[in-house]
């Protein structure tokens, strides 16, 4: 979780919430084979699932709608992450 928050700012918790469905619960480490199996499951999901996953990550206030505030928070988070990479 700390890595996701550090790397992706406000996107971190949202990404974690969405990926928990695929990668179990992140309560402990997983081995390489389990990682590969979970990643394959994620990659082989339908386009519709991927759209919903991305939509859910953009919906910062989790109201099932993307508004200007959600988009502002997304851009703000990306800029913060970009600035952190440049420092």
PyMOL Python script that loads the backbone (N, CA, C, O; Angstrom):
from pymol import cmd

cmd.read_pdbstr("""\
ATOM      1  N   UNK A   1       0.824  -1.195   0.000  1.00  0.00           N
ATOM      2  CA  UNK A   1       0.000   0.000   0.000  1.00  0.00           C
ATOM      3  C   UNK A   1       0.859   1.246   0.000  1.00  0.00           C
ATOM      4  O   UNK A   1       0.568   2.203  -0.717  1.00  0.00           O
ATOM      5  N   UNK A   2       1.927   1.244   0.807  1.00  0.00           N
ATOM      6  CA  UNK A   2       2.793   2.412   0.868  1.00  0.00           C
ATOM      7  C   UNK A   2       3.400   2.718  -0.488  1.00  0.00           C
ATOM      8  O   UNK A   2       3.508   3.879  -0.884  1.00  0.00           O
ATOM      9  N   UNK A   3       3.803   1.652  -1.210  1.00  0.00           N
ATOM     10  CA  UNK A   3       4.388   1.868  -2.525  1.00  0.00           C
ATOM     11  C   UNK A   3       3.369   2.489  -3.466  1.00  0.00           C
ATOM     12  O   UNK A   3       3.686   3.437  -4.185  1.00  0.00           O
ATOM     13  N   UNK A   4       2.145   1.962  -3.471  1.00  0.00           N
ATOM     14  CA  UNK A   4       1.115   2.494  -4.372  1.00  0.00           C
ATOM     15  C   UNK A   4       0.814   3.951  -4.064  1.00  0.00           C
ATOM     16  O   UNK A   4       0.647   4.759  -4.978  1.00  0.00           O
ATOM     17  N   UNK A   5       0.744   4.289  -2.787  1.00  0.00           N
ATOM     18  CA  UNK A   5       0.480   5.679  -2.409  1.00  0.00           C
ATOM     19  C   UNK A   5       1.652   6.567  -2.786  1.00  0.00           C
ATOM     20  O   UNK A   5       1.460   7.676  -3.285  1.00  0.00           O
ATOM     21  N   UNK A   6       2.859   6.086  -2.551  1.00  0.00           N
ATOM     22  CA  UNK A   6       4.048   6.875  -2.901  1.00  0.00           C
ATOM     23  C   UNK A   6       4.173   7.041  -4.410  1.00  0.00           C
ATOM     24  O   UNK A   6       4.485   8.127  -4.899  1.00  0.00           O
ATOM     25  N   UNK A   7       3.932   5.977  -5.132  1.00  0.00           N
ATOM     26  CA  UNK A   7       4.118   6.009  -6.581  1.00  0.00           C
ATOM     27  C   UNK A   7       2.966   6.693  -7.314  1.00  0.00           C
ATOM     28  O   UNK A   7       3.193   7.396  -8.298  1.00  0.00           O
ATOM     29  N   UNK A   8       1.732   6.496  -6.845  1.00  0.00           N
ATOM     30  CA  UNK A   8       0.563   6.972  -7.579  1.00  0.00           C
ATOM     31  C   UNK A   8      -0.282   7.974  -6.813  1.00  0.00           C
ATOM     32  O   UNK A   8      -1.369   8.326  -7.271  1.00  0.00           O
ATOM     33  N   UNK A   9       0.179   8.445  -5.662  1.00  0.00           N
ATOM     34  CA  UNK A   9      -0.541   9.461  -4.908  1.00  0.00           C
ATOM     35  C   UNK A   9      -1.941   9.014  -4.539  1.00  0.00           C
ATOM     36  O   UNK A   9      -2.133   7.922  -4.003  1.00  0.00           O
ATOM     37  N   UNK A  10      -2.917   9.859  -4.826  1.00  0.00           N
ATOM     38  CA  UNK A  10      -4.310   9.555  -4.468  1.00  0.00           C
ATOM     39  C   UNK A  10      -4.869   8.355  -5.213  1.00  0.00           C
ATOM     40  O   UNK A  10      -5.872   7.778  -4.796  1.00  0.00           O
ATOM     41  N   UNK A  11      -4.227   7.974  -6.315  1.00  0.00           N
ATOM     42  CA  UNK A  11      -4.667   6.784  -7.043  1.00  0.00           C
ATOM     43  C   UNK A  11      -4.350   5.512  -6.269  1.00  0.00           C
ATOM     44  O   UNK A  11      -5.009   4.491  -6.469  1.00  0.00           O
ATOM     45  N   UNK A  12      -3.350   5.555  -5.386  1.00  0.00           N
ATOM     46  CA  UNK A  12      -2.886   4.361  -4.682  1.00  0.00           C
ATOM     47  C   UNK A  12      -3.982   3.543  -4.024  1.00  0.00           C
ATOM     48  O   UNK A  12      -4.132   2.364  -4.344  1.00  0.00           O
ATOM     49  N   UNK A  13      -4.760   4.134  -3.105  1.00  0.00           N
ATOM     50  CA  UNK A  13      -5.814   3.353  -2.450  1.00  0.00           C
ATOM     51  C   UNK A  13      -6.876   2.833  -3.422  1.00  0.00           C
ATOM     52  O   UNK A  13      -7.401   1.734  -3.242  1.00  0.00           O
ATOM     53  N   UNK A  14      -7.185   3.615  -4.440  1.00  0.00           N
ATOM     54  CA  UNK A  14      -8.184   3.167  -5.416  1.00  0.00           C
ATOM     55  C   UNK A  14      -7.658   1.992  -6.229  1.00  0.00           C
ATOM     56  O   UNK A  14      -8.385   1.031  -6.478  1.00  0.00           O
ATOM     57  N   UNK A  15      -6.404   2.066  -6.639  1.00  0.00           N
ATOM     58  CA  UNK A  15      -5.808   0.962  -7.388  1.00  0.00           C
ATOM     59  C   UNK A  15      -5.779  -0.286  -6.522  1.00  0.00           C
ATOM     60  O   UNK A  15      -6.116  -1.377  -6.983  1.00  0.00           O
ATOM     61  N   UNK A  16      -5.377  -0.126  -5.267  1.00  0.00           N
ATOM     62  CA  UNK A  16      -5.327  -1.272  -4.356  1.00  0.00           C
ATOM     63  C   UNK A  16      -6.698  -1.908  -4.205  1.00  0.00           C
ATOM     64  O   UNK A  16      -6.833  -3.130  -4.261  1.00  0.00           O
ATOM     65  N   UNK A  17      -7.705  -1.085  -4.015  1.00  0.00           N
ATOM     66  CA  UNK A  17      -9.065  -1.600  -3.844  1.00  0.00           C
ATOM     67  C   UNK A  17      -9.501  -2.418  -5.057  1.00  0.00           C
ATOM     68  O   UNK A  17     -10.101  -3.483  -4.917  1.00  0.00           O
ATOM     69  N   UNK A  18      -9.192  -1.909  -6.244  1.00  0.00           N
ATOM     70  CA  UNK A  18      -9.607  -2.598  -7.461  1.00  0.00           C
ATOM     71  C   UNK A  18      -8.792  -3.867  -7.695  1.00  0.00           C
ATOM     72  O   UNK A  18      -9.340  -4.877  -8.138  1.00  0.00           O
ATOM     73  N   UNK A  19      -7.497  -3.831  -7.406  1.00  0.00           N
ATOM     74  CA  UNK A  19      -6.643  -4.983  -7.679  1.00  0.00           C
ATOM     75  C   UNK A  19      -6.772  -6.086  -6.629  1.00  0.00           C
ATOM     76  O   UNK A  19      -6.352  -7.219  -6.867  1.00  0.00           O
ATOM     77  N   UNK A  20      -7.346  -5.767  -5.479  1.00  0.00           N
ATOM     78  CA  UNK A  20      -7.537  -6.802  -4.460  1.00  0.00           C
ATOM     79  C   UNK A  20      -8.369  -7.959  -4.997  1.00  0.00           C
ATOM     80  O   UNK A  20      -8.191  -9.107  -4.590  1.00  0.00           O
ATOM     81  N   UNK A  21      -9.273  -7.647  -5.910  1.00  0.00           N
ATOM     82  CA  UNK A  21     -10.102  -8.702  -6.494  1.00  0.00           C
ATOM     83  C   UNK A  21      -9.248  -9.733  -7.227  1.00  0.00           C
ATOM     84  O   UNK A  21      -9.587 -10.916  -7.262  1.00  0.00           O
ATOM     85  N   UNK A  22      -8.153  -9.285  -7.802  1.00  0.00           N
ATOM     86  CA  UNK A  22      -7.316 -10.172  -8.606  1.00  0.00           C
ATOM     87  C   UNK A  22      -6.187 -10.771  -7.775  1.00  0.00           C
ATOM     88  O   UNK A  22      -5.926 -11.971  -7.859  1.00  0.00           O
ATOM     89  N   UNK A  23      -5.521  -9.954  -6.981  1.00  0.00           N
ATOM     90  CA  UNK A  23      -4.344 -10.393  -6.240  1.00  0.00           C
ATOM     91  C   UNK A  23      -4.653 -10.670  -4.777  1.00  0.00           C
ATOM     92  O   UNK A  23      -3.896 -10.251  -3.901  1.00  0.00           O
ATOM     93  N   UNK A  24      -5.717 -11.345  -4.501  1.00  0.00           N
ATOM     94  CA  UNK A  24      -6.102 -11.722  -3.140  1.00  0.00           C
ATOM     95  C   UNK A  24      -6.208 -10.490  -2.251  1.00  0.00           C
ATOM     96  O   UNK A  24      -6.894  -9.534  -2.613  1.00  0.00           O
ATOM     97  N   UNK A  25      -5.549 -10.489  -1.101  1.00  0.00           N
ATOM     98  CA  UNK A  25      -5.760  -9.400  -0.158  1.00  0.00           C
ATOM     99  C   UNK A  25      -4.492  -8.637   0.205  1.00  0.00           C
ATOM    100  O   UNK A  25      -4.553  -7.752   1.059  1.00  0.00           O
ATOM    101  N   UNK A  26      -3.383  -8.926  -0.384  1.00  0.00           N
ATOM    102  CA  UNK A  26      -2.113  -8.232  -0.117  1.00  0.00           C
ATOM    103  C   UNK A  26      -1.707  -8.288   1.354  1.00  0.00           C
ATOM    104  O   UNK A  26      -0.918  -7.458   1.805  1.00  0.00           O
ATOM    105  N   UNK A  27      -2.230  -9.246   2.101  1.00  0.00           N
ATOM    106  CA  UNK A  27      -1.864  -9.353   3.513  1.00  0.00           C
ATOM    107  C   UNK A  27      -0.462  -9.920   3.690  1.00  0.00           C
ATOM    108  O   UNK A  27       0.166  -9.730   4.732  1.00  0.00           O
ATOM    109  N   UNK A  28       0.013 -10.601   2.688  1.00  0.00           N
ATOM    110  CA  UNK A  28       1.349 -11.178   2.770  1.00  0.00           C
ATOM    111  C   UNK A  28       1.931 -11.338   1.389  1.00  0.00           C
ATOM    112  O   UNK A  28       1.242 -11.136   0.390  1.00  0.00           O
ATOM    113  N   UNK A  29       3.188 -11.699   1.328  1.00  0.00           N
ATOM    114  CA  UNK A  29       3.828 -11.859   0.021  1.00  0.00           C
ATOM    115  C   UNK A  29       3.278 -13.070  -0.730  1.00  0.00           C
ATOM    116  O   UNK A  29       2.818 -14.039  -0.126  1.00  0.00           O
ATOM    117  N   UNK A  30       3.334 -12.995  -2.036  1.00  0.00           N
ATOM    118  CA  UNK A  30       2.951 -14.139  -2.862  1.00  0.00           C
ATOM    119  C   UNK A  30       4.170 -14.574  -3.642  1.00  0.00           C
ATOM    120  O   UNK A  30       5.053 -13.768  -3.936  1.00  0.00           O
ATOM    121  N   UNK A  31       4.218 -15.856  -3.978  1.00  0.00           N
ATOM    122  CA  UNK A  31       5.379 -16.359  -4.713  1.00  0.00           C
ATOM    123  C   UNK A  31       5.250 -16.005  -6.198  1.00  0.00           C
ATOM    124  O   UNK A  31       4.211 -15.523  -6.650  1.00  0.00           O
ATOM    125  N   UNK A  32       6.316 -16.254  -6.935  1.00  0.00           N
ATOM    126  CA  UNK A  32       6.372 -15.869  -8.339  1.00  0.00           C
ATOM    127  C   UNK A  32       5.283 -16.544  -9.158  1.00  0.00           C
ATOM    128  O   UNK A  32       4.632 -15.896  -9.977  1.00  0.00           O
ATOM    129  N   UNK A  33       5.079 -17.841  -8.946  1.00  0.00           N
ATOM    130  CA  UNK A  33       4.066 -18.562  -9.730  1.00  0.00           C
ATOM    131  C   UNK A  33       2.665 -18.020  -9.477  1.00  0.00           C
ATOM    132  O   UNK A  33       1.867 -17.886 -10.405  1.00  0.00           O
ATOM    133  N   UNK A  34       2.371 -17.711  -8.220  1.00  0.00           N
ATOM    134  CA  UNK A  34       1.065 -17.138  -7.892  1.00  0.00           C
ATOM    135  C   UNK A  34       0.919 -15.755  -8.516  1.00  0.00           C
ATOM    136  O   UNK A  34      -0.149 -15.409  -9.023  1.00  0.00           O
ATOM    137  N   UNK A  35       1.992 -14.963  -8.481  1.00  0.00           N
ATOM    138  CA  UNK A  35       1.983 -13.651  -9.127  1.00  0.00           C
ATOM    139  C   UNK A  35       1.678 -13.788 -10.613  1.00  0.00           C
ATOM    140  O   UNK A  35       0.848 -13.057 -11.154  1.00  0.00           O
ATOM    141  N   UNK A  36       2.352 -14.729 -11.270  1.00  0.00           N
ATOM    142  CA  UNK A  36       2.128 -14.942 -12.714  1.00  0.00           C
ATOM    143  C   UNK A  36       0.691 -15.359 -12.991  1.00  0.00           C
ATOM    144  O   UNK A  36       0.078 -14.871 -13.941  1.00  0.00           O
ATOM    145  N   UNK A  37       0.146 -16.256 -12.173  1.00  0.00           N
ATOM    146  CA  UNK A  37      -1.242 -16.696 -12.363  1.00  0.00           C
ATOM    147  C   UNK A  37      -2.221 -15.531 -12.212  1.00  0.00           C
ATOM    148  O   UNK A  37      -3.135 -15.367 -13.020  1.00  0.00           O
ATOM    149  N   UNK A  38      -2.020 -14.731 -11.174  1.00  0.00           N
ATOM    150  CA  UNK A  38      -2.915 -13.585 -10.934  1.00  0.00           C
ATOM    151  C   UNK A  38      -2.799 -12.547 -12.041  1.00  0.00           C
ATOM    152  O   UNK A  38      -3.806 -11.992 -12.481  1.00  0.00           O
ATOM    153  N   UNK A  39      -1.576 -12.280 -12.493  1.00  0.00           N
ATOM    154  CA  UNK A  39      -1.365 -11.311 -13.566  1.00  0.00           C
ATOM    155  C   UNK A  39      -2.008 -11.789 -14.860  1.00  0.00           C
ATOM    156  O   UNK A  39      -2.607 -11.001 -15.593  1.00  0.00           O
ATOM    157  N   UNK A  40      -1.881 -13.081 -15.136  1.00  0.00           N
ATOM    158  CA  UNK A  40      -2.513 -13.636 -16.333  1.00  0.00           C
ATOM    159  C   UNK A  40      -4.032 -13.477 -16.262  1.00  0.00           C
ATOM    160  O   UNK A  40      -4.671 -13.150 -17.261  1.00  0.00           O
ATOM    161  N   UNK A  41      -4.608 -13.708 -15.081  1.00  0.00           N
ATOM    162  CA  UNK A  41      -6.054 -13.519 -14.918  1.00  0.00           C
ATOM    163  C   UNK A  41      -6.446 -12.073 -15.198  1.00  0.00           C
ATOM    164  O   UNK A  41      -7.454 -11.816 -15.856  1.00  0.00           O
ATOM    165  N   UNK A  42      -5.648 -11.127 -14.698  1.00  0.00           N
ATOM    166  CA  UNK A  42      -5.955  -9.709 -14.914  1.00  0.00           C
ATOM    167  C   UNK A  42      -5.849  -9.348 -16.392  1.00  0.00           C
ATOM    168  O   UNK A  42      -6.736  -8.691 -16.937  1.00  0.00           O
ATOM    169  N   UNK A  43      -4.788  -9.768 -17.029  1.00  0.00           N
ATOM    170  CA  UNK A  43      -4.554  -9.427 -18.433  1.00  0.00           C
ATOM    171  C   UNK A  43      -5.615 -10.029 -19.346  1.00  0.00           C
ATOM    172  O   UNK A  43      -5.984  -9.432 -20.357  1.00  0.00           O
ATOM    173  N   UNK A  44      -6.098 -11.200 -18.990  1.00  0.00           N
ATOM    174  CA  UNK A  44      -7.066 -11.886 -19.851  1.00  0.00           C
ATOM    175  C   UNK A  44      -8.518 -11.499 -19.576  1.00  0.00           C
ATOM    176  O   UNK A  44      -9.433 -12.103 -20.135  1.00  0.00           O
ATOM    177  N   UNK A  45      -8.736 -10.513 -18.731  1.00  0.00           N
ATOM    178  CA  UNK A  45     -10.093 -10.044 -18.478  1.00  0.00           C
ATOM    179  C   UNK A  45     -10.649  -9.351 -19.718  1.00  0.00           C
ATOM    180  O   UNK A  45      -9.901  -8.955 -20.612  1.00  0.00           O
ATOM    181  N   UNK A  46     -11.946  -9.215 -19.755  1.00  0.00           N
ATOM    182  CA  UNK A  46     -12.603  -8.587 -20.908  1.00  0.00           C
ATOM    183  C   UNK A  46     -12.299  -7.087 -20.948  1.00  0.00           C
ATOM    184  O   UNK A  46     -11.905  -6.482 -19.951  1.00  0.00           O
ATOM    185  N   UNK A  47     -12.496  -6.517 -22.127  1.00  0.00           N
ATOM    186  CA  UNK A  47     -12.332  -5.068 -22.271  1.00  0.00           C
ATOM    187  C   UNK A  47     -13.275  -4.330 -21.328  1.00  0.00           C
ATOM    188  O   UNK A  47     -12.908  -3.315 -20.736  1.00  0.00           O
ATOM    189  N   UNK A  48     -14.483  -4.845 -21.195  1.00  0.00           N
ATOM    190  CA  UNK A  48     -15.472  -4.202 -20.339  1.00  0.00           C
ATOM    191  C   UNK A  48     -14.975  -4.147 -18.884  1.00  0.00           C
ATOM    192  O   UNK A  48     -15.148  -3.133 -18.208  1.00  0.00           O
ATOM    193  N   UNK A  49     -14.363  -5.228 -18.409  1.00  0.00           N
ATOM    194  CA  UNK A  49     -13.811  -5.240 -17.057  1.00  0.00           C
ATOM    195  C   UNK A  49     -12.725  -4.177 -16.918  1.00  0.00           C
ATOM    196  O   UNK A  49     -12.678  -3.452 -15.924  1.00  0.00           O
ATOM    197  N   UNK A  50     -11.849  -4.090 -17.928  1.00  0.00           N
ATOM    198  CA  UNK A  50     -10.754  -3.114 -17.876  1.00  0.00           C
ATOM    199  C   UNK A  50     -11.291  -1.686 -17.884  1.00  0.00           C
ATOM    200  O   UNK A  50     -10.765  -0.822 -17.182  1.00  0.00           O
ATOM    201  N   UNK A  51     -12.335  -1.433 -18.676  1.00  0.00           N
ATOM    202  CA  UNK A  51     -12.949  -0.104 -18.677  1.00  0.00           C
ATOM    203  C   UNK A  51     -13.519   0.225 -17.298  1.00  0.00           C
ATOM    204  O   UNK A  51     -13.339   1.332 -16.790  1.00  0.00           O
ATOM    205  N   UNK A  52     -14.209  -0.750 -16.698  1.00  0.00           N
ATOM    206  CA  UNK A  52     -14.786  -0.529 -15.369  1.00  0.00           C
ATOM    207  C   UNK A  52     -13.690  -0.333 -14.318  1.00  0.00           C
ATOM    208  O   UNK A  52     -13.845   0.479 -13.406  1.00  0.00           O
ATOM    209  N   UNK A  53     -12.595  -1.064 -14.442  1.00  0.00           N
ATOM    210  CA  UNK A  53     -11.473  -0.913 -13.521  1.00  0.00           C
ATOM    211  C   UNK A  53     -10.901   0.500 -13.608  1.00  0.00           C
ATOM    212  O   UNK A  53     -10.689   1.151 -12.585  1.00  0.00           O
ATOM    213  N   UNK A  54     -10.654   0.969 -14.819  1.00  0.00           N
ATOM    214  CA  UNK A  54     -10.115   2.316 -15.013  1.00  0.00           C
ATOM    215  C   UNK A  54     -11.116   3.373 -14.562  1.00  0.00           C
ATOM    216  O   UNK A  54     -10.737   4.359 -13.929  1.00  0.00           O
ATOM    217  N   UNK A  55     -12.382   3.175 -14.882  1.00  0.00           N
ATOM    218  CA  UNK A  55     -13.428   4.100 -14.457  1.00  0.00           C
ATOM    219  C   UNK A  55     -13.452   4.200 -12.937  1.00  0.00           C
ATOM    220  O   UNK A  55     -13.544   5.293 -12.379  1.00  0.00           O
ATOM    221  N   UNK A  56     -13.370   3.056 -12.278  1.00  0.00           N
ATOM    222  CA  UNK A  56     -13.375   3.041 -10.820  1.00  0.00           C
ATOM    223  C   UNK A  56     -12.178   3.757 -10.222  1.00  0.00           C
ATOM    224  O   UNK A  56     -12.281   4.366  -9.157  1.00  0.00           O
ATOM    225  N   UNK A  57     -11.041   3.687 -10.905  1.00  0.00           N
ATOM    226  CA  UNK A  57      -9.850   4.394 -10.425  1.00  0.00           C
ATOM    227  C   UNK A  57      -9.991   5.901 -10.596  1.00  0.00           C
ATOM    228  O   UNK A  57      -9.443   6.661  -9.798  1.00  0.00           O
ATOM    229  N   UNK A  58     -10.701   6.342 -11.604  1.00  0.00           N
ATOM    230  CA  UNK A  58     -10.910   7.772 -11.817  1.00  0.00           C
ATOM    231  C   UNK A  58     -12.005   8.348 -10.920  1.00  0.00           C
ATOM    232  O   UNK A  58     -12.032   9.555 -10.679  1.00  0.00           O
ATOM    233  N   UNK A  59     -12.888   7.517 -10.434  1.00  0.00           N
ATOM    234  CA  UNK A  59     -14.003   7.965  -9.600  1.00  0.00           C
ATOM    235  C   UNK A  59     -13.514   8.115  -8.159  1.00  0.00           C
ATOM    236  O   UNK A  59     -13.782   7.263  -7.312  1.00  0.00           O
ATOM    237  N   UNK A  60     -12.789   9.212  -7.888  1.00  0.00           N
ATOM    238  CA  UNK A  60     -12.149   9.415  -6.587  1.00  0.00           C
ATOM    239  C   UNK A  60     -13.125   9.416  -5.425  1.00  0.00           C
ATOM    240  O   UNK A  60     -12.824   8.854  -4.372  1.00  0.00           O
ATOM    241  N   UNK A  61     -14.284  10.031  -5.589  1.00  0.00           N
ATOM    242  CA  UNK A  61     -15.220  10.107  -4.466  1.00  0.00           C
ATOM    243  C   UNK A  61     -16.183   8.924  -4.427  1.00  0.00           C
ATOM    244  O   UNK A  61     -17.094   8.884  -3.600  1.00  0.00           O
ATOM    245  N   UNK A  62     -15.978   7.963  -5.325  1.00  0.00           N
ATOM    246  CA  UNK A  62     -16.731   6.707  -5.332  1.00  0.00           C
ATOM    247  C   UNK A  62     -18.245   6.909  -5.342  1.00  0.00           C
ATOM    248  O   UNK A  62     -18.977   6.226  -4.626  1.00  0.00           O
ATOM    249  N   UNK A  63     -18.710   7.866  -6.170  1.00  0.00           N
ATOM    250  CA  UNK A  63     -20.150   8.094  -6.288  1.00  0.00           C
ATOM    251  C   UNK A  63     -20.712   7.528  -7.590  1.00  0.00           C
ATOM    252  O   UNK A  63     -21.843   7.834  -7.971  1.00  0.00           O
ATOM    253  N   UNK A  64     -19.919   6.702  -8.269  1.00  0.00           N
ATOM    254  CA  UNK A  64     -20.298   6.072  -9.552  1.00  0.00           C
ATOM    255  C   UNK A  64     -20.515   7.080 -10.672  1.00  0.00           C
ATOM    256  O   UNK A  64     -21.243   6.818 -11.629  1.00  0.00           O
ATOM    257  N   UNK A  65     -19.873   8.233 -10.538  1.00  0.00           N
ATOM    258  CA  UNK A  65     -19.901   9.252 -11.586  1.00  0.00           C
ATOM    259  C   UNK A  65     -18.530   9.919 -11.609  1.00  0.00           C
ATOM    260  O   UNK A  65     -17.907  10.108 -10.564  1.00  0.00           O
ATOM    261  N   UNK A  66     -18.067  10.269 -12.792  1.00  0.00           N
ATOM    262  CA  UNK A  66     -16.813  11.010 -12.906  1.00  0.00           C
ATOM    263  C   UNK A  66     -17.166  12.465 -13.168  1.00  0.00           C
ATOM    264  O   UNK A  66     -17.774  12.802 -14.184  1.00  0.00           O
ATOM    265  N   UNK A  67     -16.774  13.317 -12.233  1.00  0.00           N
ATOM    266  CA  UNK A  67     -17.077  14.742 -12.340  1.00  0.00           C
ATOM    267  C   UNK A  67     -15.770  15.524 -12.482  1.00  0.00           C
ATOM    268  O   UNK A  67     -14.687  14.939 -12.502  1.00  0.00           O
ATOM    269  N   UNK A  68     -15.883  16.839 -12.581  1.00  0.00           N
ATOM    270  CA  UNK A  68     -14.690  17.672 -12.726  1.00  0.00           C
ATOM    271  C   UNK A  68     -13.740  17.494 -11.554  1.00  0.00           C
ATOM    272  O   UNK A  68     -12.523  17.498 -11.737  1.00  0.00           O
ATOM    273  N   UNK A  69     -14.285  17.338 -10.341  1.00  0.00           N
ATOM    274  CA  UNK A  69     -13.445  17.165  -9.163  1.00  0.00           C
ATOM    275  C   UNK A  69     -12.626  15.876  -9.275  1.00  0.00           C
ATOM    276  O   UNK A  69     -11.439  15.862  -8.950  1.00  0.00           O
ATOM    277  N   UNK A  70     -13.268  14.786  -9.739  1.00  0.00           N
ATOM    278  CA  UNK A  70     -12.561  13.516  -9.917  1.00  0.00           C
ATOM    279  C   UNK A  70     -11.412  13.682 -10.911  1.00  0.00           C
ATOM    280  O   UNK A  70     -10.298  13.220 -10.665  1.00  0.00           O
ATOM    281  N   UNK A  71     -11.691  14.341 -12.025  1.00  0.00           N
ATOM    282  CA  UNK A  71     -10.656  14.532 -13.043  1.00  0.00           C
ATOM    283  C   UNK A  71      -9.545  15.446 -12.533  1.00  0.00           C
ATOM    284  O   UNK A  71      -8.372  15.224 -12.834  1.00  0.00           O
ATOM    285  N   UNK A  72      -9.906  16.470 -11.762  1.00  0.00           N
ATOM    286  CA  UNK A  72      -8.902  17.346 -11.167  1.00  0.00           C
ATOM    287  C   UNK A  72      -7.989  16.544 -10.246  1.00  0.00           C
ATOM    288  O   UNK A  72      -6.768  16.688 -10.302  1.00  0.00           O
ATOM    289  N   UNK A  73      -8.581  15.692  -9.393  1.00  0.00           N
ATOM    290  CA  UNK A  73      -7.791  14.885  -8.472  1.00  0.00           C
ATOM    291  C   UNK A  73      -6.892  13.911  -9.243  1.00  0.00           C
ATOM    292  O   UNK A  73      -5.761  13.657  -8.830  1.00  0.00           O
ATOM    293  N   UNK A  74      -7.387  13.368 -10.354  1.00  0.00           N
ATOM    294  CA  UNK A  74      -6.588  12.444 -11.160  1.00  0.00           C
ATOM    295  C   UNK A  74      -5.378  13.162 -11.754  1.00  0.00           C
ATOM    296  O   UNK A  74      -4.255  12.664 -11.676  1.00  0.00           O
ATOM    297  N   UNK A  75      -5.611  14.332 -12.346  1.00  0.00           N
ATOM    298  CA  UNK A  75      -4.508  15.106 -12.938  1.00  0.00           C
ATOM    299  C   UNK A  75      -3.546  15.558 -11.848  1.00  0.00           C
ATOM    300  O   UNK A  75      -2.330  15.491 -12.028  1.00  0.00           O
ATOM    301  N   UNK A  76      -4.075  16.015 -10.728  1.00  0.00           N
ATOM    302  CA  UNK A  76      -3.236  16.446  -9.606  1.00  0.00           C
ATOM    303  C   UNK A  76      -2.335  15.300  -9.134  1.00  0.00           C
ATOM    304  O   UNK A  76      -1.150  15.499  -8.867  1.00  0.00           O
ATOM    305  N   UNK A  77      -2.904  14.118  -9.037  1.00  0.00           N
ATOM    306  CA  UNK A  77      -2.144  12.955  -8.592  1.00  0.00           C
ATOM    307  C   UNK A  77      -1.062  12.589  -9.596  1.00  0.00           C
ATOM    308  O   UNK A  77       0.059  12.253  -9.213  1.00  0.00           O
ATOM    309  N   UNK A  78      -1.399  12.656 -10.892  1.00  0.00           N
ATOM    310  CA  UNK A  78      -0.403  12.339 -11.924  1.00  0.00           C
ATOM    311  C   UNK A  78       0.731  13.358 -11.934  1.00  0.00           C
ATOM    312  O   UNK A  78       1.896  12.992 -12.092  1.00  0.00           O
ATOM    313  N   UNK A  79       0.394  14.631 -11.767  1.00  0.00           N
ATOM    314  CA  UNK A  79       1.423  15.679 -11.740  1.00  0.00           C
ATOM    315  C   UNK A  79       2.323  15.501 -10.529  1.00  0.00           C
ATOM    316  O   UNK A  79       3.541  15.644 -10.632  1.00  0.00           O
ATOM    317  N   UNK A  80       1.728  15.188  -9.378  1.00  0.00           N
ATOM    318  CA  UNK A  80       2.523  14.960  -8.172  1.00  0.00           C
ATOM    319  C   UNK A  80       3.468  13.784  -8.385  1.00  0.00           C
ATOM    320  O   UNK A  80       4.643  13.855  -8.022  1.00  0.00           O
ATOM    321  N   UNK A  81       2.963  12.708  -8.969  1.00  0.00           N
ATOM    322  CA  UNK A  81       3.793  11.527  -9.220  1.00  0.00           C
ATOM    323  C   UNK A  81       4.917  11.870 -10.203  1.00  0.00           C
ATOM    324  O   UNK A  81       6.055  11.436 -10.021  1.00  0.00           O
ATOM    325  N   UNK A  82       4.601  12.642 -11.238  1.00  0.00           N
ATOM    326  CA  UNK A  82       5.607  13.054 -12.217  1.00  0.00           C
ATOM    327  C   UNK A  82       6.666  13.927 -11.563  1.00  0.00           C
ATOM    328  O   UNK A  82       7.860  13.732 -11.795  1.00  0.00           O
ATOM    329  N   UNK A  83       6.242  14.886 -10.748  1.00  0.00           N
ATOM    330  CA  UNK A  83       7.198  15.749 -10.044  1.00  0.00           C
ATOM    331  C   UNK A  83       8.088  14.957  -9.110  1.00  0.00           C
ATOM    332  O   UNK A  83       9.281  15.244  -9.002  1.00  0.00           O
ATOM    333  N   UNK A  84       7.525  13.952  -8.424  1.00  0.00           N
ATOM    334  CA  UNK A  84       8.321  13.114  -7.523  1.00  0.00           C
ATOM    335  C   UNK A  84       9.376  12.357  -8.302  1.00  0.00           C
ATOM    336  O   UNK A  84      10.484  12.157  -7.805  1.00  0.00           O
ATOM    337  N   UNK A  85       9.057  11.934  -9.511  1.00  0.00           N
ATOM    338  CA  UNK A  85      10.022  11.212 -10.347  1.00  0.00           C
ATOM    339  C   UNK A  85      11.146  12.126 -10.807  1.00  0.00           C
ATOM    340  O   UNK A  85      12.277  11.680 -10.999  1.00  0.00           O
ATOM    341  N   UNK A  86      10.829  13.429 -10.988  1.00  0.00           N
ATOM    342  CA  UNK A  86      11.837  14.365 -11.476  1.00  0.00           C
ATOM    343  C   UNK A  86      12.783  14.820 -10.380  1.00  0.00           C
ATOM    344  O   UNK A  86      13.896  15.258 -10.670  1.00  0.00           O
ATOM    345  N   UNK A  87      12.364  14.725  -9.134  1.00  0.00           N
ATOM    346  CA  UNK A  87      13.190  15.214  -8.014  1.00  0.00           C
ATOM    347  C   UNK A  87      14.271  14.228  -7.692  1.00  0.00           C
ATOM    348  O   UNK A  87      15.067  14.460  -6.783  1.00  0.00           O
TER     349      UNK A  87
END
""", "prot")
cmd.dss("prot")
cmd.show_as("cartoon", "prot")
cmd.util.cbc("prot")
cmd.orient("prot")
